[in-house]
Amino acid sequence: MPIVAQSTETTDWVSRFADEVIEESERRAPGKPVVVASGLSPSGPIHLGNLREVMTPHLVADEIRRRGHEVRHLISWDDYDRYRKVPNGVEGTDASWAEHIGKPLTSVPAPAGSPYPNWAEHFKAAMIASLAELGVEFDGISQTSQYTSGVYREQILHAMKHRGDIDAILEQYRTKKAPPKKQQQSQKAVDAAELEAEAGSGAAEEDDGSSGSAGYFPYKPFCGACGKDLTTVTAYDDDTTELTYVCTEDAFTETVLLSEFNRGKLVWKVDWPMRWAYEGVIFEPSGVDHSSPGSSFQVGGQIVGIFGGERPIGPMYAFVGISGMAKMSSSKGGVPTPADALQIMEPQLLRWLYARRRPNQSFKIAFDQEIQRLYDEWDKLDGKVADGSALPADVAAHSRAVRTAAGELPHTPRPLPYRTLASVADITAGAEDQTLRILGELDPANPLSTLDEVRPRLDKAEAWINTHVPADQRTIVRDEPDIDLLKSLDEPARQSLRLLTDGLADHWSLDGLSHLVYGVPKVQAGFSADATAKELPPEIKTAQRTFFALLYHLLVSRDTGPRLPTLLLAVGQERVRALLGE
């Protein structure tokens, strides 16, 4: 199928990569499905930095599907990687899990209480569920299954036969001097709020094998006694494939025929390029950690030729940050995962965050108050797309967020502002009858009839309030008027309260109350409530802030709170009048 022409001036980064990938696929494997790939190591919680390893090829694959091409998005679950350490903060684990270090991830027990059979399956499950919610279509490949069933036997024997060639390539990089410590630190100096995509591209570590008295071997057996990879190959016969290894953990030694033996794997820097060739991968991104000189992606570009393949198109992707959280990797506790993000935001918003930035651009995902601004920005874009005023690249990013080649993602029928829903959820503590009453009064001309109209966005906003807003920042409406404060008010302050309460009945809607609360200080100063900022002196803004602070103190005993129109609707006319001393 011919390439669909795209204009680089009006299309986004996804379309440009799709052009390149289709062209390269037609050169390498004409008539075959286009293959893009991701790799994830379920060594712990798979976090939002790792999600970029999936979303980058997913978006490109989806664009290729939209153009009518057949495409496979492979996700290699690197569940045959070694268990390196016990991650911090994983519920159901303790220091005793350290006894499994060195075993394949699928041979490590799942955290206590997990319904899954092993460590890898436990962490894969959450990611698979999140990818389904995000509309990511993929073919999953378990590397445990691939290796233990003998799928890679020919590739393993080929690598062992050509171990001298592999060693020579690796030696070019081993002899290079490491940069000075200060330089290393500067290269790794990233914003403290960023997540490293440590498990991206499937790398559990930058292992290239070992050289002993018997020479270099790119293959690592798992010990037949302890099940760990603390082994050294001591002899290998190319003709018979007889291999002998010894385990440094328990001195266990074993001689096997590699042509029949399935309990081991190629070292990472050989394993990855072997898979490029085996699967015919055309596109696979890699994190910053795999793109530096001598790293697995760069070295793999040379080793892949030994297996008769070519290195894929592989853009480097930058870190993903989390608002207000320290830089962390998947081996540390408290790492935000896609499931955590999807608890508080709709899939469309999360997809948009990955789609709107080029892979080499870092960005942040908000779990704090910034999420409200992000939603405002998203809703504004939604409106521009609807009225045709959005820029072409923004239209493309929006399209990739709301739909895939398979169709539109489920969405909220009536997407009210997230900050409004969050405020209502905060004030009502989730009481559905109160929530429906308040939301139904936002727009009297088009009242809400059921909360289903504002779901799932309402549920996401409520989850954010309950899980990410500290208790001391929650809104608690007063039960009784603050008599002392009311008695202390001067006449202008009392007049401002009378102007507000007198106008409540005629302005009882979100827009009406917005006009009212901003208008009271204008009227008191002798201006029309409709006067614009250009018509008003700067002192009016100060008067408005003072008036707002007074209302917050009288209603919720704080200096600030939810937007006043939303708060007034939530409290209700009768209670507002009582708390304001009427």
C-alpha positions as CSV (number, residue, x, y, z in Angstrom):
1,M,0.0,0.0,0.0
2,P,1.5,3.4,-0.9
3,I,2.4,5.9,1.8
4,V,-0.3,8.5,2.5
5,A,1.3,11.9,1.9
6,Q,1.5,14.1,4.9
7,S,2.5,17.8,5.1
8,T,5.2,18.3,7.8
9,E,3.9,21.8,8.3
10,T,0.4,20.8,9.3
11,T,0.9,17.4,11.0
12,D,2.3,16.3,14.3
13,W,5.3,14.2,15.3
14,V,3.2,11.0,15.2
15,S,2.4,11.4,11.5
16,R,6.0,12.2,10.6
17,F,7.2,9.0,12.4
18,A,4.5,7.0,10.7
19,D,5.7,8.2,7.3
20,E,9.2,7.1,8.1
21,V,8.2,3.7,9.6
22,I,5.9,2.8,6.7
23,E,8.6,3.6,4.2
24,E,11.2,1.6,6.2
25,S,8.8,-1.3,6.6
26,E,8.2,-1.4,2.8
27,R,12.0,-1.4,2.3
28,R,12.7,-4.2,4.8
29,A,9.6,-6.4,4.7
30,P,7.3,-5.5,1.8
31,G,3.8,-6.9,2.1
32,K,4.2,-7.8,5.7
33,P,2.6,-6.2,8.8
34,V,4.5,-3.2,10.2
35,V,6.1,-4.2,13.5
36,V,6.6,-1.7,16.4
37,A,7.7,-2.7,19.8
38,S,7.9,-1.9,23.5
39,G,9.6,-3.6,26.4
40,L,8.5,-3.6,30.0
41,S,10.2,-5.3,33.0
42,P,7.6,-6.1,35.7
43,S,10.3,-5.8,38.4
44,G,8.0,-3.6,40.5
45,P,5.2,-1.1,39.9
46,I,5.3,-0.1,36.2
47,H,5.2,3.7,36.4
48,L,4.2,6.6,34.3
49,G,7.7,7.0,33.0
50,N,7.6,3.5,31.7
51,L,4.2,4.3,30.0
52,R,6.0,6.5,27.5
53,E,7.8,3.3,26.3
54,V,4.3,2.0,25.3
55,M,2.5,5.2,24.3
56,T,5.1,6.4,21.8
57,P,4.9,3.3,19.6
58,H,1.2,2.9,20.3
59,L,0.5,6.4,18.8
60,V,2.6,5.7,15.8
61,A,1.0,2.2,15.3
62,D,-2.4,3.7,15.6
63,E,-1.7,6.3,13.0
64,I,-0.4,3.5,10.7
65,R,-3.7,1.6,11.3
66,R,-5.7,4.7,10.5
67,R,-4.0,4.8,7.1
68,G,-5.2,1.2,6.4
69,H,-2.0,-0.7,7.0
70,E,-1.7,-3.8,9.1
71,V,0.5,-3.3,12.1
72,R,1.5,-5.2,15.2
73,H,2.5,-3.5,18.4
74,L,4.5,-6.0,20.4
75,I,5.0,-5.6,24.2
76,S,7.7,-7.8,25.4
77,W,7.2,-8.5,29.1
78,D,10.7,-9.0,30.3
79,D,9.5,-11.4,33.0
80,Y,12.6,-13.6,32.6
81,D,14.8,-10.8,33.8
82,R,16.6,-11.4,37.1
83,Y,15.0,-10.1,40.3
84,R,17.5,-7.5,41.4
85,K,16.3,-6.1,44.7
86,V,13.2,-5.8,46.9
87,P,11.5,-2.6,45.9
88,N,10.6,-0.2,48.7
89,G,7.0,0.4,49.7
90,V,5.4,-2.7,48.0
91,E,2.6,-3.9,50.2
92,G,2.8,-7.5,51.1
93,T,6.6,-7.8,51.0
94,D,9.4,-7.7,53.5
95,A,13.1,-8.3,53.7
96,S,12.6,-12.0,53.2
97,W,12.0,-11.4,49.5
98,A,15.7,-10.8,49.2
99,E,16.3,-14.5,49.2
100,H,14.9,-14.6,45.7
101,I,17.4,-12.1,44.2
102,G,18.9,-13.6,41.1
103,K,15.9,-15.6,40.1
104,P,13.7,-14.9,37.1
105,L,10.9,-12.5,38.0
106,T,8.4,-15.3,37.2
107,S,10.1,-17.5,39.8
108,V,9.6,-15.0,42.6
109,P,6.5,-15.2,44.8
110,A,3.9,-12.5,44.4
111,P,3.4,-10.1,47.3
112,A,1.4,-11.6,50.1
113,G,-2.3,-11.5,49.4
114,S,-1.9,-11.2,45.6
115,P,-4.2,-13.4,43.5
116,Y,-1.4,-13.8,40.9
117,P,1.0,-16.7,40.7
118,N,4.2,-14.8,40.8
119,W,5.9,-11.4,41.1
120,A,5.9,-10.6,37.3
121,E,2.2,-11.5,36.8
122,H,1.3,-9.4,39.8
123,F,2.8,-6.2,38.3
124,K,1.8,-7.0,34.7
125,A,-1.9,-7.3,35.6
126,A,-2.2,-3.7,36.7
127,M,-0.5,-2.4,33.6
128,I,-2.6,-4.6,31.3
129,A,-5.8,-3.2,32.9
130,S,-4.6,0.3,32.5
131,L,-3.6,-0.2,28.8
132,A,-7.1,-1.6,28.1
133,E,-8.6,1.6,29.6
134,L,-6.3,3.7,27.5
135,G,-7.3,1.9,24.3
136,V,-3.9,0.5,23.7
137,E,-4.0,-2.5,21.4
138,F,-1.0,-4.8,21.6
139,D,0.4,-8.3,21.3
140,G,1.9,-9.4,24.6
141,I,5.0,-11.6,24.6
142,S,6.2,-13.3,27.8
143,Q,10.0,-13.7,27.6
144,T,9.8,-16.5,30.2
145,S,7.5,-18.4,27.8
146,Q,9.8,-17.6,24.8
147,Y,12.9,-18.8,26.5
148,T,11.6,-21.8,28.5
149,S,9.7,-23.2,25.5
150,G,12.8,-23.1,23.3
151,V,11.6,-20.5,20.8
152,Y,15.0,-18.7,20.8
153,R,17.1,-21.9,20.7
154,E,18.5,-21.2,17.2
155,Q,19.3,-17.6,18.1
156,I,21.0,-18.7,21.4
157,L,23.2,-21.3,19.5
158,H,24.0,-18.7,16.9
159,A,25.0,-16.2,19.5
160,M,27.3,-18.7,21.2
161,K,28.8,-19.7,17.9
162,H,29.5,-16.0,17.1
163,R,30.5,-15.0,20.7
164,G,33.9,-13.8,19.5
165,D,32.3,-11.3,17.1
166,I,29.9,-10.2,19.8
167,D,32.7,-9.8,22.3
168,A,34.8,-7.8,19.8
169,I,31.9,-5.3,19.4
170,L,31.4,-5.0,23.2
171,E,35.1,-4.6,23.7
172,Q,35.1,-1.4,21.7
173,Y,33.0,0.1,24.5
174,R,34.5,-1.6,27.5
175,T,37.9,0.0,26.8
176,K,36.5,3.5,26.7
177,K,37.1,5.4,29.8
178,A,34.1,6.4,31.9
179,P,33.5,10.1,32.1
180,P,34.6,11.9,35.3
181,K,32.2,11.7,38.2
182,K,31.3,15.4,37.9
183,Q,30.4,14.9,34.2
184,Q,28.4,11.8,35.0
185,Q,26.5,13.7,37.6
186,S,25.8,16.6,35.2
187,Q,24.5,14.1,32.6
188,K,22.1,12.6,35.1
189,A,21.0,16.0,36.6
190,V,17.4,16.1,35.9
191,D,14.5,18.0,37.5
192,A,13.8,16.5,40.9
193,A,10.2,15.9,40.0
194,E,11.0,13.6,37.1
195,L,10.5,9.9,36.8
196,E,13.2,7.8,35.2
197,A,11.9,5.3,32.6
198,E,14.3,2.8,34.1
199,A,12.4,-0.3,32.8
200,G,11.9,1.2,29.4
201,S,13.0,-0.9,26.4
202,G,12.9,-3.9,28.7
203,A,16.3,-3.4,30.2
204,A,16.7,-4.6,33.7
205,E,20.4,-3.9,33.6
206,E,23.1,-3.0,31.1
207,D,24.5,-6.5,31.2
208,D,26.8,-7.7,28.4
209,G,28.0,-11.0,29.8
210,S,31.2,-12.0,31.3
211,S,34.6,-13.2,30.3
212,G,36.3,-15.9,32.4
213,S,39.2,-18.4,31.9
214,A,37.1,-20.2,29.3
215,G,36.4,-17.0,27.3
216,Y,33.4,-14.8,26.8
217,F,29.9,-16.1,26.7
218,P,26.7,-14.1,25.9
219,Y,24.5,-16.7,27.7
220,K,23.6,-17.0,31.4
221,P,22.1,-20.2,32.8
222,F,19.8,-20.2,35.8
223,C,21.2,-22.6,38.4
224,G,19.6,-26.0,38.6
225,A,19.9,-26.0,42.4
226,C,19.1,-22.5,43.6
227,G,17.3,-21.2,40.5
228,K,19.5,-18.0,40.4
229,D,21.7,-16.6,37.6
230,L,24.8,-16.3,39.8
231,T,26.5,-18.7,37.3
232,T,29.6,-18.7,35.2
233,V,30.0,-20.8,32.0
234,T,33.2,-22.7,32.4
235,A,33.2,-24.7,29.1
236,Y,31.3,-24.9,25.8
237,D,31.6,-27.1,22.8
238,D,30.3,-25.6,19.6
239,D,29.9,-29.0,17.8
240,T,28.0,-30.8,20.5
241,T,26.6,-27.7,22.3
242,E,27.7,-29.2,25.6
243,L,27.9,-26.5,28.2
244,T,29.2,-26.6,31.7
245,Y,28.5,-23.9,34.3
246,V,29.1,-23.4,38.0
247,C,27.0,-21.5,40.5
248,T,28.9,-19.1,42.7
249,E,26.0,-19.1,45.2
250,D,26.1,-22.8,46.1
251,A,29.0,-24.2,44.0
252,F,26.5,-26.3,42.1
253,T,27.8,-27.4,38.7
254,E,26.0,-28.9,35.8
255,T,26.8,-30.0,32.2
256,V,23.9,-29.7,29.7
257,L,23.3,-29.8,26.0
258,L,22.4,-26.2,25.0
259,S,20.5,-27.6,22.0
260,E,18.1,-29.0,24.6
261,F,18.5,-26.8,27.6
262,N,15.9,-24.0,28.2
263,R,16.7,-22.6,31.6
264,G,18.7,-19.5,30.8
265,K,18.8,-16.4,28.6
266,L,21.0,-14.2,26.5
267,V,22.5,-11.3,28.4
268,W,20.6,-8.1,27.8
269,K,22.9,-6.3,25.3
270,V,22.6,-9.4,23.1
271,D,19.0,-10.4,23.9
272,W,17.5,-7.1,22.8
273,P,19.1,-6.9,19.3
274,M,18.4,-10.7,18.8
275,R,14.7,-9.9,19.3
276,W,14.8,-7.0,16.9
277,A,16.0,-9.4,14.2
278,Y,13.7,-12.3,15.3
279,E,10.5,-10.1,15.4
280,G,11.5,-7.8,12.5
281,V,11.0,-4.7,14.6
282,I,10.8,-1.5,12.6
283,F,10.2,1.0,15.4
284,E,11.1,0.9,19.1
285,P,11.9,3.9,21.2
286,S,14.3,3.9,24.1
287,G,14.8,5.9,27.2
288,V,17.7,8.3,27.8
289,D,19.5,5.6,29.8
290,H,19.7,3.3,26.8
291,S,20.7,6.0,24.3
292,S,24.1,7.1,25.5
293,P,27.3,5.9,23.9
294,G,28.0,2.3,24.8
295,S,24.5,1.7,26.0
296,S,22.3,-1.2,24.9
297,F,20.5,0.6,22.1
298,Q,23.7,1.9,20.6
299,V,25.7,-1.3,20.9
300,G,22.6,-3.3,19.8
301,G,22.7,-1.5,16.5
302,Q,25.9,-3.3,15.7
303,I,25.1,-6.7,17.3
304,V,21.8,-7.0,15.5
305,G,23.7,-7.5,12.2
306,I,25.1,-10.8,13.6
307,F,21.5,-12.1,13.7
308,G,20.7,-10.8,10.2
309,G,18.6,-7.9,11.2
310,E,18.8,-4.1,11.4
311,R,18.3,-1.7,14.3
312,P,14.8,-0.2,14.4
313,I,14.0,3.4,14.1
314,G,14.4,4.4,17.7
315,P,13.8,7.9,19.0
316,M,15.0,8.6,22.5
317,Y,12.3,9.6,24.8
318,A,12.6,12.0,27.7
319,F,11.6,11.7,31.3
320,V,8.1,12.1,32.6
321,G,7.7,14.3,35.7
322,I,5.1,14.3,38.5
323,S,4.0,17.6,40.0
324,G,5.2,17.8,43.6
325,M,6.9,14.4,43.7
326,A,10.6,13.6,43.9
327,K,12.4,11.8,41.1
328,M,12.1,8.1,41.5
329,S,12.4,4.8,39.7
330,S,10.3,1.6,39.7
331,S,12.6,0.1,42.4
332,K,11.4,2.7,44.9
333,G,8.1,2.9,46.8
334,G,5.3,5.3,46.1
335,V,5.8,5.4,42.3
336,P,2.7,6.8,40.5
337,T,1.5,4.2,38.0
338,P,-0.9,4.5,35.1
339,A,-3.6,3.1,37.3
340,D,-3.0,5.9,39.8
341,A,-3.3,8.5,37.1
342,L,-6.5,6.9,35.7
343,Q,-8.0,7.0,39.1
344,I,-8.1,10.8,39.0
345,M,-8.2,11.6,35.2
346,E,-10.0,10.3,32.2
347,P,-8.1,8.2,29.7
348,Q,-8.4,11.0,27.1
349,L,-6.5,13.5,29.2
350,L,-3.7,11.0,30.0
351,R,-3.4,10.1,26.3
352,W,-3.3,13.7,25.4
353,L,-0.4,14.4,27.7
354,Y,1.7,11.8,25.8
355,A,0.5,12.7,22.4
356,R,1.0,16.5,22.5
357,R,4.7,16.4,23.3
358,R,7.5,15.0,21.0
359,P,9.2,12.0,22.5
360,N,12.4,14.0,23.3
361,Q,10.4,16.6,25.2
362,S,9.9,16.0,28.9
363,F,6.5,16.9,30.6
364,K,4.8,16.5,33.9
365,I,1.7,14.7,35.0
366,A,-0.2,16.5,37.8
367,F,-1.5,14.9,40.9
368,D,-1.8,18.2,42.8
369,Q,-3.9,21.3,42.2
370,E,-2.3,21.6,38.7
371,I,-4.6,18.9,37.5
372,Q,-7.4,21.5,37.5
373,R,-5.5,23.8,35.2
374,L,-4.7,20.8,32.9
375,Y,-8.3,20.0,32.6
376,D,-9.2,23.6,31.9
377,E,-6.6,23.6,29.1
378,W,-8.1,20.3,27.8
379,D,-11.6,21.6,27.8
380,K,-10.5,24.8,26.1
381,L,-8.9,22.7,23.4
382,D,-12.0,20.6,23.1
383,G,-14.0,23.7,22.4
384,K,-11.5,25.0,19.8
385,V,-11.6,21.7,18.0
386,A,-15.4,21.8,18.0
387,D,-15.6,25.3,16.5
388,G,-12.7,24.8,14.1
389,S,-10.3,27.3,15.6
390,A,-7.6,24.9,16.9
391,L,-4.2,24.7,15.2
392,P,-3.6,21.6,13.0
393,A,-1.1,20.0,15.4
394,D,-3.5,20.5,18.3
395,V,-6.3,19.0,16.4
396,A,-4.1,15.9,15.7
397,A,-3.1,15.5,19.3
398,H,-6.8,15.9,20.4
399,S,-7.9,13.3,17.8
400,R,-5.2,10.8,19.1
401,A,-6.5,11.4,22.7
402,V,-10.2,10.8,22.1
403,R,-10.1,8.0,19.6
404,T,-8.0,5.2,18.1
405,A,-8.3,3.5,14.8
406,A,-10.8,1.2,16.4
407,G,-13.1,4.0,17.4
408,E,-13.8,6.6,20.1
409,L,-12.9,6.0,23.7
410,P,-15.8,6.1,26.2
411,H,-16.3,9.6,27.4
412,T,-18.3,11.8,29.8
413,P,-21.6,12.8,28.1
414,R,-21.6,16.2,29.7
415,P,-18.1,17.2,30.7
416,L,-18.6,19.9,33.4
417,P,-15.4,21.7,34.5
418,Y,-13.2,19.4,36.6
419,R,-12.6,22.1,39.2
420,T,-16.3,22.5,39.7
421,L,-16.9,18.8,40.1
422,A,-13.9,18.6,42.5
423,S,-15.3,21.5,44.6
424,V,-18.8,19.9,44.7
425,A,-17.3,16.5,45.7
426,D,-15.2,18.2,48.4
427,I,-18.2,20.1,49.9
428,T,-20.7,17.2,49.7
429,A,-18.2,14.5,50.8
430,G,-19.7,12.4,47.9
431,A,-23.3,12.5,48.9
432,E,-25.1,11.8,45.6
433,D,-28.4,13.5,46.4
434,Q,-26.6,16.7,47.4
435,T,-24.2,16.5,44.4
436,L,-27.1,16.1,42.0
437,R,-28.9,19.1,43.6
438,I,-25.9,21.3,43.2
439,L,-24.9,20.3,39.7
440,G,-28.6,20.5,38.7
441,E,-28.6,24.2,39.7
442,L,-25.5,25.1,37.7
443,D,-27.4,25.8,34.6
444,P,-31.2,26.2,35.3
445,A,-31.9,26.4,31.5
446,N,-30.4,23.0,31.0
447,P,-30.6,21.2,34.3
448,L,-28.7,17.9,35.0
449,S,-31.1,15.0,35.4
450,T,-28.8,12.3,36.5
451,L,-25.2,12.0,37.7
452,D,-24.5,9.5,34.9
453,E,-24.3,12.5,32.5
454,V,-21.2,13.7,34.3
455,R,-19.5,10.3,34.8
456,P,-16.8,9.2,34.7
457,R,-15.3,12.7,35.1
458,L,-17.2,13.2,38.4
459,D,-15.8,10.0,39.8
460,K,-12.3,11.0,38.8
461,A,-12.6,14.4,40.5
462,E,-14.1,12.8,43.6
463,A,-11.2,10.3,43.7
464,W,-8.7,13.2,43.4
465,I,-10.3,15.0,46.3
466,N,-10.3,11.9,48.5
467,T,-6.8,10.7,47.7
468,H,-4.7,13.8,46.9
469,V,-6.1,16.8,48.8
470,P,-4.8,16.9,52.4
471,A,-7.4,16.8,55.1
472,D,-6.5,20.3,56.3
473,Q,-7.3,21.6,52.8
474,R,-10.7,20.0,52.6
475,T,-13.8,22.3,52.8
476,I,-16.1,22.0,55.8
477,V,-19.0,24.4,55.8
478,R,-19.8,26.0,59.2
479,D,-22.8,24.7,61.2
480,E,-23.5,27.9,62.9
481,P,-22.9,31.6,62.0
482,D,-19.7,33.2,63.3
483,I,-21.4,35.7,65.6
484,D,-18.2,37.3,66.8
485,L,-17.0,38.0,63.3
486,L,-20.5,39.3,62.2
487,K,-20.6,41.7,65.2
488,S,-17.2,43.1,64.4
489,L,-18.0,44.1,60.9
490,D,-18.2,47.8,59.9
491,E,-21.2,49.2,57.9
492,P,-19.5,48.8,54.4
493,A,-18.9,45.1,55.1
494,R,-22.4,44.6,56.3
495,Q,-23.7,46.4,53.3
496,S,-21.7,44.0,51.0
497,L,-23.4,41.0,52.7
498,R,-26.8,42.6,52.2
499,L,-26.2,43.2,48.5
500,L,-25.2,39.6,48.1
501,T,-28.1,38.1,50.0
502,D,-30.6,40.4,48.3
503,G,-29.4,39.1,44.9
504,L,-29.2,35.4,45.6
505,A,-32.7,34.5,44.4
506,D,-32.4,36.3,41.1
507,H,-28.8,35.0,40.4
508,W,-29.1,31.4,41.5
509,S,-27.0,29.7,38.9
510,L,-23.3,29.3,38.3
511,D,-23.1,32.2,35.9
512,G,-25.5,34.3,37.9
513,L,-23.6,33.9,41.1
514,S,-20.3,34.6,39.4
515,H,-21.8,37.9,38.2
516,L,-23.2,38.7,41.6
517,V,-20.1,38.0,43.8
518,Y,-17.8,40.0,41.4
519,G,-20.4,42.7,41.1
520,V,-21.0,43.5,44.8
521,P,-17.7,45.5,45.3
522,K,-18.3,47.3,42.0
523,V,-21.8,48.5,43.0
524,Q,-20.5,49.5,46.5
525,A,-17.9,51.7,44.7
526,G,-20.5,53.3,42.6
527,F,-20.1,51.4,39.4
528,S,-22.4,49.1,37.4
529,A,-22.2,45.4,38.2
530,D,-21.6,45.0,34.5
531,A,-18.6,47.3,34.4
532,T,-15.5,45.7,32.7
533,A,-12.0,45.7,34.2
534,K,-11.0,48.5,31.8
535,E,-13.7,50.7,33.2
536,L,-12.7,50.1,36.9
537,P,-9.9,51.5,39.1
538,P,-7.3,49.1,40.4
539,E,-8.7,49.4,43.9
540,I,-11.8,47.3,42.9
541,K,-9.6,44.2,42.6
542,T,-8.4,44.7,46.2
543,A,-12.0,45.3,47.4
544,Q,-13.1,42.1,45.6
545,R,-10.4,40.1,47.3
546,T,-11.4,41.5,50.7
547,F,-15.0,40.7,50.1
548,F,-14.2,37.1,49.0
549,A,-12.0,36.5,52.1
550,L,-14.9,37.7,54.3
551,L,-17.3,35.3,52.6
552,Y,-14.9,32.4,53.0
553,H,-14.4,33.1,56.7
554,L,-18.1,33.3,57.3
555,L,-18.9,30.1,55.3
556,V,-15.9,27.8,55.8
557,S,-13.7,29.5,58.4
558,R,-10.8,29.9,56.0
559,D,-9.1,32.5,53.9
560,T,-9.8,30.6,50.7
561,G,-11.8,27.7,49.4
562,P,-13.6,26.4,46.3
563,R,-14.8,29.0,43.8
564,L,-17.4,31.1,45.5
565,P,-20.2,30.5,43.0
566,T,-19.8,26.8,43.4
567,L,-19.6,27.1,47.2
568,L,-22.7,29.2,47.4
569,L,-24.7,26.7,45.3
570,A,-23.4,23.8,47.4
571,V,-24.3,25.5,50.7
572,G,-27.8,26.4,49.4
573,Q,-29.7,29.7,49.7
574,E,-31.2,29.2,53.1
575,R,-28.0,28.2,54.8
576,V,-26.0,30.9,53.0
577,R,-28.4,33.6,54.4
578,A,-28.1,32.1,57.9
579,L,-24.3,32.0,57.9
580,L,-24.1,35.6,56.5
581,G,-26.3,36.8,59.4
582,E,-29.5,37.5,57.6
